[in-house]
Amino acid sequence: MRSIYENWGDSVVKLTWIPKMNLDDIRAKITSVHSVCVQNNKILLSLIDKRGFSIPGGHIDEGESVEDAMHREALEEAYVKGEITYLGCIEVSHEENPNFNPNGKYPKIGYQAFFRMDIHECLPFAREYESKTRIWVEPSEIIYVIDDHELIIDIVREAFRSMYKNERHELNEL
């Protein structure tokens, strides 16, 4: 578990990566889903409007399960399908945010659920949504390409932990 502070717009929020957090305990407070999509030991990144290169993810639609939202987001942003494995959550805390709006769309403490997706099908890239292109990168190269906060490295490590359980040097490159 590790925490950082990030500037989100005009607010500073506390982000805490919690691997293997019990998903059932927090389902009602999950505001978004994200996935480290893997094919041939490389990570898929999508170039998203206003986000830069990032792992596929987004908000959960009304009545949609966390898992269904993850599959939909991977399809919309990266045009891939696959099997997902839950990794953990980032707790997003506005407790120290003086600009927090209690009547806004986000809770004071919410969660972003993270998965690993092992890609089984890569569809033609149609650019129908907010993504412009997709690329595959080596796990050790992600820090040079991705436009996200530093906790993403912890999440990528978790996504590859089972693959590299006997090869710790690969994880240390991240």
C-alpha positions in Angstrom: 0.0 0.0 0.0 1.4 3.4 -1.0 -0.1 6.9 -1.0 0.7 10.0 -3.1 -0.9 13.4 -3.6 -2.0 14.5 -7.1 -3.3 17.7 -8.5 -6.6 17.1 -10.2 -7.8 20.3 -11.8 -8.1 22.8 -9.0 -7.9 20.2 -6.3 -5.3 18.1 -4.5 -6.4 14.5 -3.8 -4.8 11.7 -1.9 -4.4 8.5 -3.9 -3.6 5.2 -2.2 -2.9 2.0 -4.1 -4.4 -1.0 -2.2 -3.6 -4.3 -3.9 -6.1 -7.1 -3.6 -8.6 -4.9 -1.7 -11.9 -6.8 -1.3 -13.9 -5.7 -4.3 -17.3 -6.7 -2.8 -16.7 -4.4 0.2 -16.4 -1.3 -2.1 -18.5 -1.9 -5.2 -20.9 0.9 -4.4 -18.1 3.4 -4.1 -16.2 2.5 -7.3 -16.2 5.4 -9.7 -14.1 4.0 -12.5 -12.4 0.9 -13.8 -9.0 0.5 -15.5 -7.0 -2.4 -17.0 -3.4 -3.2 -17.7 -4.1 -5.0 -21.1 -1.4 -7.5 -21.9 -0.5 -9.3 -25.2 2.8 -11.1 -25.8 4.2 -9.7 -22.6 3.6 -6.1 -23.8 1.2 -3.5 -22.4 -1.4 -1.9 -24.5 -1.7 1.9 -24.2 -4.4 4.0 -25.9 -4.0 7.7 -26.8 -7.0 9.3 -25.2 -8.3 12.8 -25.8 -7.3 15.0 -22.8 -5.5 12.1 -21.1 -2.6 11.2 -23.3 -1.3 7.6 -23.4 -3.0 5.6 -20.7 -4.3 2.2 -19.9 -7.9 1.7 -21.0 -10.5 2.6 -18.5 -13.4 4.9 -17.6 -16.6 5.4 -15.7 -19.2 2.8 -14.9 -22.6 3.2 -16.7 -25.8 3.1 -14.7 -26.8 -0.5 -13.9 -23.4 -1.9 -15.2 -21.3 -4.2 -13.2 -17.6 -3.3 -12.5 -16.5 -6.2 -14.7 -18.9 -5.4 -17.6 -17.7 -1.8 -17.5 -14.1 -2.9 -17.7 -14.8 -5.1 -20.8 -16.8 -2.2 -22.4 -14.0 0.3 -21.7 -11.3 -1.9 -23.2 -13.4 -2.4 -26.3 -14.2 1.3 -26.7 -10.7 2.6 -26.0 -8.5 -0.1 -27.3 -10.7 -2.4 -29.4 -9.6 -5.5 -27.5 -11.4 -8.4 -25.7 -9.9 -10.7 -23.1 -10.0 -12.2 -19.7 -9.8 -9.9 -16.7 -8.2 -10.5 -13.3 -8.8 -8.1 -10.5 -5.6 -6.5 -9.1 -6.7 -4.0 -6.5 -8.0 -0.4 -6.1 -6.8 3.1 -5.7 -8.6 4.9 -3.0 -9.3 8.5 -4.0 -9.7 10.7 -0.9 -10.9 14.2 -0.9 -10.7 14.4 2.9 -7.9 17.0 2.8 -9.3 18.8 -0.3 -10.6 22.2 0.7 -12.4 22.5 -2.7 -14.3 19.2 -2.3 -18.0 19.6 -3.3 -20.2 17.3 -1.2 -23.0 17.7 -3.7 -20.7 16.9 -6.7 -20.6 13.6 -8.7 -17.8 12.0 -6.7 -17.9 10.8 -3.1 -15.5 12.1 -0.4 -13.8 8.7 -0.6 -14.2 6.7 -3.8 -12.3 3.9 -5.5 -10.9 3.1 -8.9 -10.8 -0.6 -9.6 -7.8 -2.0 -11.6 -7.6 -5.2 -13.5 -5.2 -7.1 -15.7 -6.7 -8.1 -19.1 -5.1 -10.9 -21.0 -6.0 -10.0 -24.6 -7.6 -12.8 -26.6 -8.9 -10.8 -29.5 -7.6 -7.6 -31.1 -10.1 -5.9 -33.3 -9.5 -3.3 -36.1 -9.0 0.1 -34.5 -12.1 2.1 -35.6 -11.6 5.4 -33.7 -15.3 5.6 -32.8 -14.8 7.0 -29.3 -12.2 9.2 -27.6 -9.1 7.2 -28.5 -6.9 8.1 -31.4 -4.5 5.1 -31.5 -3.0 2.2 -29.5 0.5 1.1 -29.0 2.2 -1.8 -27.2 5.1 -1.2 -24.9 7.5 -3.3 -22.9 6.7 -3.1 -19.1 10.0 -1.5 -18.4 9.3 1.3 -21.0 5.9 2.3 -19.6 7.3 5.1 -17.4 8.6 6.9 -20.6 5.3 6.7 -22.5 2.3 6.8 -20.1 0.7 10.1 -19.1 -0.4 9.2 -15.6 0.5 9.4 -11.9 3.3 7.3 -10.4 1.0 4.7 -8.8 0.5 3.2 -12.3 4.0 1.7 -11.9 2.9 -0.2 -8.7 -0.2 -1.4 -10.6 1.9 -2.6 -13.6 4.1 -4.4 -11.2 1.1 -6.1 -9.6 -0.2 -7.1 -13.1 3.1 -8.8 -13.9 3.8 -10.2 -10.5 2.5 -13.7 -11.2 4.3 -13.8 -14.5 7.6 -12.9 -13.0 7.4 -14.5 -9.6 10.7 -16.3 -10.3 12.3 -13.4 -12.2 12.4 -10.4 -9.8 14.8 -8.5 -12.0 12.1 -7.9 -14.6 9.8 -6.3 -12.0 12.7 -4.2 -10.7 13.2 -2.6 -14.1 9.8 -0.8 -13.6 
